[in-house]
Amino acid sequence: MATTPARPAALSAATAIELLRGYVRLREQLIHQLGNEVTDSLQWEVTPALLASDYLYTSAYSTLGSLTDDHIAECLEEFTAVSKSIIETLGRNYIQSTPSPTKYCSFIDDTAGALGRGAAVIGATLADVDEPHRDHFATLGRGFGTIYRIQHLLASDGASIKTDSSLTDRRLRQHAKQRLQETDRALQQLSSTLDVTSLRTFVTGAISESTVDNILD
């Protein structure tokens, strides 16, 4: 999207997002482990794992804070909003209990979806995309993050998180369908003023055809 891509800045921002993603995955697994009476194949000692997740979290902020780009303040503001959404969501104990379908879909939106939103908005900010268009990037990023996570869950035959019997593949597909429609509308809005060919190729390439077909059935 950028006229002159700022590749070093984009790399630092992407690294920060991935460090935050690592924090989320580790914390989510720990919460699941603590709330699960059955011994899983993967078990961690709690204290070292907590310290490791804290290290990932602080490293994410320090990596993003090392940017010398003029948009650093805007990027940090978005990053903070994303991390706040994630921390609040993990604190609701959805994954320690048996969440309802609605709560579980919200959990995906507010973790994987929030990460996708943050990546897209920060990327658009570094690309110097106009403010009105960043809302479309936010929608696109959130939708992509949610769909990609649901794709992984469907491929693994269900969630790693304990759910009630009413949470079926059909419910996940319904939620993914809604997000897929939103991402498509966002791309259409952006295409009126920006060349989104490569972006559309990336999105459609990362979401398997079988997942799209299942979602739209």
N, C-alpha and C positions, 0 to 999 in steps of 0.2 A: 504493500500500500504506500510505502514511503517513496518520495521522489529520489532521495539519496539514502539508501538503507544504512542505518547506524548499527552495523553488525556487532561491534564489541558491546554496545549498550544492550542490544537485543539478547546477546548471549548471557550477559549478567542477569538480566531480568528473567530469562527462561530458567537459568540455574536456580534463582531464588524461588520460582514457582515449583520446581521439582523438589527442592529441599523441603518446602512446605507440604508438598504431596507426600514425601517420605514421612514427615511428622504425622500426618493424618493417618496413613496406613498403619504406622506403628501404634499410635494411640488407639485406633479402632480395634486392632487385633488384641491389644492389652485389655480393653474394656470387655471385649467378647470373651477373652480367656478368664477374666475374673468373674464374669457372670455365668459361666458355663460349668456345670458340675461334672460333665463328661470330660475326661482327659483327651485333648486333641493331640494330633501327631506333632504339632508345633507348639511348644511351651517355652516361655522365656522367664528368667528371673525378673521379678517386677522392678526392683530398684535400678539395675543397670539399664533396663529397657526404657524406664522413665527418663533417666539421665540422657540416654541416647536421643530420645525424642525431643527433649529440651535443647540439646545441642543442635539438632536439625532445625528447630524453630528459630533459635537465635542466629544460626548461620544464614538462614533465609533472609532475615532482616539485615544482617551485616553485609551480605552479598548485594542486596538491592540498594543498600545505603551507600555502596561504593561507586554507584553511577555518578558520572560527571555531566550527564545530560541536563539540559535546561528544564526538563519536565520531571525532575526527580521528586519534587514535592507532590505533584499530582500522582505519580506512580506509588509513592509511599502511602498516600491517602487511600488509594484503591486497595493496595495490599493489606493495609490495616483493616479495612472493611471486610475483606475476604477472610482474614484470620479471625476476626471477631465472630463472623457467621459460623465458622467451623468450630471454634471453641465453645460457643453457646450451644451448638447442635450436639456436640459430643457430651456436653454436660447435662443434656436432657434425659440421658439413660435410655434412649430408644433401643439401643442394642444390648442392654443388659436384661431387658425384659422381653416380652413378646409384642412387638409393635403391630398396630393395625396397618392395613394396606396404605391408608392415607398418610399416616405418620412415617412409614418406611419410605414412601415416595418423597416426602418432604425431607427426610434424612439424606437421600441421594441428591436432591436439589441443592441442599444447604452445605454439602461437603464437595462431592465431585462436580456438581453444577457451579458452586461458588469458585472452585479452582479454575474451571473453564472460563467463567466470566472474568476473573482476575487476569488470566493470561491474555484473553482477547482485548480487554480494555487497556491494559498496560502496553500491549503491543501496538494498539491503535494510537495510544498517547505518544509513544516513542516515534511512531510514523507520522506524527503531527496531523492526524486526522481531525477534522473539525468536530467540535463538541456535540452538535446534534447527531452526527453519525456514530458517535461512541455508544449511544444507547442501543443502536442496532448491533454493534459489536458485542455489547454486554448480553443481549438476547441470544445472539449466535453462539457465544462462548458458553453460556449457561446451558443452552440446549445441547450443544455438542458434548460437553462434559457429562451431562446426565445420560444421554443416549449411549455414549461410549461405555459408561459404567454398567448400564442395563445390558448392553451387548455382552459384556464380560460375565455378568450374572447368568444370563440365559445360556451362554456357552458352557458355563460350569455347572449347569443343571440346578440352579437355585442359589440363594444367597448364603454367604458364610454366616450371616446373622440369623438367629432363630426367629421364625415368623409364625403367625397362626395359619391355620389351614385355609383361610379365605384369601391369603395372599398367593395367587397363582401366577404362572407365566403370563396368562391373559391380562392380569392387572398391570404387570410391568410393561407389557407391550402397549397397553392403552396409554400409560403415562408417557412412554417413549414416543408414541404417535403424536401426542400433543406437542411435545418438545420438537419433534421433527418438523411439524407444520410451522412452528414458530421460527426455527432456524431457516427454513425455506423462505418465509416472508421477509426475514431480516436480510437475507442475501438479495432478494428481489429489490428491497428498498435501497440497499447499498449499490446495486448495479445501475441505478439511475444516474449516478454521478461518479462511480469508481469502477475500475476494471477488476472484477472479482473472479475472473476465470480461474486463476491459480488457487484462490481460496476455496472456491466451490469444488475444484478437483481434489484438494486436500480433504475437505469434509466428507465428500462422497467416497473417497478412497479409503478413509479410516473406518467408515461404517460399512460392514460387509453387506453384500447384496441379499444374503439370506436373512440378515437381521431386518433390513428394510422391508423385504417381502413379508416376513412374519409380523412386523409392526402394522403394516397396511392391510393385512388380511382381516 
